[in-house]
Amino acid sequence: MRIVLIHQDLFFQGGQYVVAKLANGLARRGHEVHVVVSKVHADIAAAHPEAKPFALDESVAFHVLPFRRAMYNVLPLAVLLRKLNADVVLPNAGHYNQCAVLAKVVSTLSVPLVYVEHNFTGGQLSRLSRFCLKRDAKIVCVSDGVARSVRGATKLPSSRVSRIYNPILDDEFERRRAEEPSSNRLGKGHPFTVVAAGALCSRKGFSCLIEAFRIFHEKVQDSQLLIFGRGEEAAALQRQINDSGLEDAAHLEGFTDNLPANLAHADVFVLSSREETFGVVLVEALACGLKVVSTDAPFGPREILQGGRFGQLVPVDAPQAMADALKQRIEKLKEQGGDALQRRVYNIDSEIDRIENNLGFLANSKNADILMKEFENKIRRLKAQKAEILNEIKLSAKSTENTDNQ
């Protein structure tokens, strides 16, 4: 199949990481894969030359749209889709889901869209969102919670909305976690280490984590907090660390291109998000054998941790509860190994199997749609020919009648 995946960019965050994983996994299955990004990708690369986008295999074709804003890219994307003549298109970000739907309308193509929904947690949808959601052949959600929210907001049947978890774990993940950590604060002889990762923004709740660690650190002096990631709240979080007297114990490590290697050398992972529709890094931490503390944010953590079976859930924005959970995790470290994980659930092969099954059905439906349109066009041509013949018969009969009257 010729498959097109669309995202704003391929830098830094979980959604972008998953798109790269999915593109590579599909390409290794023999599909012709194209990844389309916006000018945001090029701007990030120019502004941060030291940063590396998530890697694509050489067999994956890469396209950059000319504008930053999704709606400005509707026409360029329509032109590209007509050129590529894809079997299936998978937009993977909210604005680009809408952009892809509009581009399909503009291009007049019959290509099926798989509208991949990562972030919807409920609430009112705009008229444009409702229009776009109801036009697509299939809506794939990254968690059961997101799927319930989409069905509730759109009133679409279950046959139109499905859940496929993000594909994460593969041989490459195992290779990367076996490497040396990028942080010099990890390794042999390090203190008890609490680690977190994600974009440094309000939604990730790192201010709550720093306060929880302050409470925890008062009781467990031989401990450190490492936060991996970058974002607009870096300066504010560093001020909070300084004001809390944690300069020597809590550290903003910046972005790392090999998070699994760092996770593998830590003791406890904390996810402090206020909203987390899946939680890629949560799966990675569990796969590295870490004990886990997570907020019970909608919707991913509760699903991934199976209600607390694989890690401890605490309320959102509750630093005291988080600090208490960290203390309990120390006791758990005396047990052998980290929290268990059903690795097969998030294995890249099993999830791509499910994706391929959906895409194969849609590609067949595209072909059926094309055949049906060709059939309808043939019927219209036959009807037109029939009308012409009948008209000729009428004219001939009228001519004969006039001759007889003479």
Buried (B, 14 or more C-beta within 10 A) or exposed (E): BBBBBBBBBBBBBBBBBBBBBBBBBBBBBEBBBBBBBBBBBBEBBEEEEEEEBBEBEEEBBBBBBEBBBBEBBBBBBBBBBBEBEBBBBBBBBBBBBBBBBBBBBBBEBBBBBBBBBBBBBBEEBEEEBBBBBBEBBBBBBBBBBBBBBBBEBBEBEEEBBBBBBBBBBBEBBEEBBEEEBBBEBBEEEBEBBBBBBBBBBBBBBBBBBBBBBBBBBEEBEEBBBBBBBBBEBBEEBBEBBEEBEBEEBBBBBEBBEBBBBBBBBBBBBBBBBBBBBBBBBBBBBBBBBBBBBBBBBBBBBBBBBEEEEBBBBBEBBBBEBBBBBBEEBBEBBEEEEBBEBEEEBBBBBBBBEBBBEBBEBBBEBBEEBEEEEEEEEEEEEEEEEEEEEEEEEEEEEEEEEEEEEE
